Structure formats: structure tokens, C-alpha cells
């Protein structure tokens, strides 16, 4: 087991109706906030109105910034920073999914930084302080409600990349599974794939003696798979959403990665895909992650054998390691298809024309991944395998 | 799934040699501390000296209070409170196992309270604030290094009972598995039983739809069992200790109990045993917990069937639910015996003479447990089953 540090300071407030008390929850921290959200769905669902009412009841002054889109971009982050600075705002409430929360985190670190916030994403500076963030989660997926991470896209340079800052962890996050009932079905599928990949990025490791985290990863993966299948047939099942929603937080709060070297190549390879084609992150991962698996599995086949047996229930009496490993990957793809995801680039109309440039961008800071170190050529091969 | 709140603010610093940097870790919080510890073992092992050196290097003023014993008692807590008040100390470093940490937590809440600290334990007042606590853990067992809980024994009234206060969660805890190498073997066994029971108290529930936490509990239990067996044969195995040590924290930081109604009857029944006979908590639990299981399993047999299959690998094709459930309990007892624990009261020389009084004390605040509500008569039956 590797040495590690872990701190999970976000207060998780989980259950029905909790979003209606958000004003009370904020009161101890701030009298004035930036309310950050996305498009029309929070208004259509009535959530926006309930949040505003609760904030007003608590006497909290509200500055609003809506309009966050999937793959959140820099211009809105700059706008948020400007609003926070001009109005001396110290607290941001993000109401939405990972994109909204990540945008809020970028505003949080950018407001307290004299330079351009993109410096952090370009690895020219390291963020250490942030405005306080709280969230009301509407899409279980990114795990941003409990994580230290934020991913932003620079549309001008087509670079999508992330930062990690402990001060960005929300002070609290409200998770009400009922808010998921109105999500479009493809959002559920993207989210499920995203959280599975957050676990895969940690699970596939060459570190030895990772007994307890292996088990926690496997248990969480099995829960997500089991309950996503329930949602396919019974979309308004509260308990299935509750399992998915809480699993999404666990998947990315750090708990499942301690004591082991994590990978993260699939995420970096996918980020280029969604930066170039503006597809959803989960949509891209469903294609890239299995291709990555097929490219790397022979480098530590025992890890993939364990995965096949413990997560996908492949019969271990099949004594051919390669066949076992591949059957695990095949079952993973089959599951992704079952919940409505495509697992090949050609199925979503993407061809090989940008592979060269995307491979270079994915490796612009050097080799990526730890399970197997990947250079631009490797990444290009993975894009090809995904065709 | 039940609604819940969870916040795990303790920074966990895990790995080899970390205790030698304790001074640096404390420096951001305090210049003056109470150093709280137990008996001679921290001095014999050289840990005490290394801690003192690190603290001195960081220029931290040290007030010492040693002498904490297993089942920590009130007089030392009062002494700690007096030292902290007289010297305006705001930070306590506990170096030891659960007893030392629990004693430090009682001092922490007691110092900031005008009345008698025992008021909290007697349910006459609720603790809400504490001095800051940090720990260097030497015995993986109680989980106190990450928990909000503290258990203290009032020797005069023979009452052993606990409090829970979020402000008591340590600001940081240092966990170095190497520190376990010098633990007496019975301490390992007691600790393992204690952490298993922390999970059992959460696992056995009548709450439905507890999919992900069921899986996390089962994975952690299996890790503990597997690695304790390794230690029996290879006591200085770093990785086995690492798995046990981290599992002990997970077992009791709250993570495994969210979304479900917890039980805690076994702990309350055992507390009387160690209050009356001053045996180790883990020693008592190894006897009480299986007896509790045999008394209650028929109330929700499916939970015990799941336990037998998923934790102890009992073959599910055995279609007799009662036989399955009992086989799970039997394997649990067999494991406890394997690591050197007795599972019957008569094996440690305890007879039935105090059952009446102990049953009353265990239920002095009313019925206990949630899996099955237990009154004094039920508790007495469980003591009898444990004979």
C-alpha cells in the first residue's frame, strides 16, 4: 500500500426535500452569494424557484449567473470572477451538475488570484485558495460535489483540462435523488459511465496490496451497474437513483484511490474528444475507456482478470487469462450498450481526421497514464481502436 | 435509503515515518499542546522520544499527561481539563489507541464546558464544541482517530458509556502501520474484533435499499478477516497491518452507516462487561456480538443469510435460511477463535452473578438496539447465551 493523505471536509446532506432548506444551510457562512446554474432545466423543474425562495427566506442577497453549458468554458468563468470581485462575494452556490459545479470552482479560485485563472489550467500556477462553494446536485456523474477537481474547456485553443485544489471542495453539498427524475435518459447514462470511469481510473493500478480499496471499488461498481439497469426499466425509482447518486460521490471523493497509484489516461484522452466535438464527457468515455482497456490490459493482466471475476461475475474456472480479461471488457461494453450508450466512434459519426492533433493535445504535458505510460503514438492507437 | 448527513473533516496522514513530522503538522494549529498518552509502551518503543523531538524541533510547548489505561476513566479526564484550563491549552495530541484518543476527546469537550464533563455522558448536556484534537494511532481498533465518538468509564458507578460530538473529530490523524509491529498479539485480536463489530453494528439493519453501503461493509469485513489471518502467521507484515489499520478507520468514520438505521446493542451490552470486569472491549465483543446474533437473527433472517454468503462465503445453494444464517455466525466465531479470541464468558472465568445488574445498567436509558429492540430481560438472555 502506498502512503497517502485524505481529507473529505464536504458536509454531505442527502435525502428528500433537503434543497428547500438551502438558505438555512448557507446562513452560517454568508449573507451574500453568487447563484450559479445552467440553462432552462432548473427553471422548468421548479428547482430554481424553490432555491430562490429558501435563500430569500434566510435573507441572503443573491447575484445570479446562469448559462453554464456542458463542457463549461472560460468566458462565463471570467464573468463570474468579475461579479464576485465587484460585489465582494465570498460564497458561490452551484445548482446543477458537474459542469456548473466545475465552473463555480474555477470562479472560486480565479476570484482570489491576481493573474488569469487559465494559468492554473495551463500549469503556470497552482491554486491554493478559493471562495467557499456549496452545491445542490442535479446530475449524478462528475462527483464534483465532493471532489477537489474542476475541468474547464478553452474553446479558442480547444484545450479541455482540469485542476485539483483542496480548497475547492464544497463546504456542503445537497443530494436529493428526486431531482434526478426529470433528467433526460441519456444524461443518466452519461453520468453512470462517468462515475464508473472515475472508479476505473483508480482501480486499474500496478500498486500491490490494495486489498480494501479494491473491494470498495468493486462494491461501488457493482452497485452502479445493478441500479442503472433498474433505472432503464423503472426511471423514477427513488432508491435506485439514491444508490447511483451516492455512488457517484464515493466514486470521486478520493476514498477509492488511496494507497494506490491512479491512472487517468482515459479521462485525458476523452477530454480532447469532447473539446473537439463538444460531445458529453460520459458519451466520450463510453467509447474511450473500453478502447484504453483493450490497448493496455496485457501490461498487468491479473488486474483485468480480477476485474472480470469480481465486478462482472465472469466464471473464474475459465483458466485462460486473456480470455477472462477480454470477457470482462466485453461485459462492460455490453452494459454500456444496455443503458443506451454507443461504444464506437463511428457510431456517433466521428472519423479519424483529428486523431493526430488530439493525440498531441492529450499528451501536451508529457506522457499520460500510470497503468501504462502512453505517448502521442499510443494515444493515437487508442483513438483508432475506438473507431 | 434513509436520509443522512456525513462530514469527514479529519485529514488522514497514512504511511511510514509520518509520525516523525508531527511537529510540522501541528504548527499551523498551535504553539502549545497537551500531549496525552498511555503507559510504558510508547516509551519502550521509542515513539515517545521521536514525537517529543519533532515537537521540540517545531518549537511547540508541551504539557504532558500520561497514564491512560484501557477503559479510560474520569479522574484522568478531570486532570487533563485542569491542565488545559490552567495553561490556556487549545490543542491536544493523543498518542496511543482508542482509550488515549477517547480520553483526549473527553478532555477536549470538558475544558470548554462550565459544568461537570460527566454531564455529557449522563445525557444531561450535549457537547457541541471541543479543543482541537490530533492523533498518532498505535492500535488499530476503536476507529476513534476518525470518529466523533468517545467512551469513558465512571469507575465509581461502574458505568461505561459514550458521547458523539462532531467537534471531537480529530483535525488530523497519523497512521503508520509500522507502529503496530510491537503490539501484543492479543491487542491485534481485540482490535480486529472491535472494528468488525463497528461494521456489524451498522450492517445489521432493517432499512431497505442499502445496496452500496452493504457492499462497502462486506468488502471491508472481508479485508479485515483476510488480513488478520495473515498477521497470525506473519506478524510483521506491513501490508497486512496497513489493510487492517485503514479498515479500522473506515469501519467507524461513519461512511459505512449512512442511509441505514444502525444498531449498537452489542456495544452497549459489552460496555457493562468491561465496566464490571475491566476486560478489553474487543475481548468482550468477541463473546457478546455472536451471542447477540444468535438472539436476534430470526427477526430479519435475510440480512443474516446475506452476511453468511457475502462475508463468509457460505454456499447459497444451501436453501435452508436458518442453517445458512447460523453457518455464517459459526464461521464468524471460528475466525475469532483462529485469531486467538474466546467466544464464551465461561472461558474467561465470568459467571452469571452480575447479569441482573449489568442488564439494568445496559438499558438504563431505555431499550437498546434497532435491529431488534432489547429490554433488560432480553439483555439478560444475551448474557446467558454468552455463558
Interface residues (C-beta under 8 A of the other chain):
Chain A: X1 X2 X3 X4 X5 X6 X7 X8 X9 X10 X11 X12 X13 X14 X15 X16 X18 X177 X208 X209 X211 X212 X215 X216 X218 X219 X220 X222 X223 X226 X227 X239 X242 X243 X246 X247 X250 X255 X258 X259
Chain B: X1 X2 X3 X4 X5 X6 X7 X8 X9 X10 X11 X12 X13 X14 X15 X16 X18 X177 X208 X209 X211 X212 X215 X216 X218 X219 X220 X222 X223 X226 X227 X239 X242 X243 X246 X247 X250 X255 X258 X259
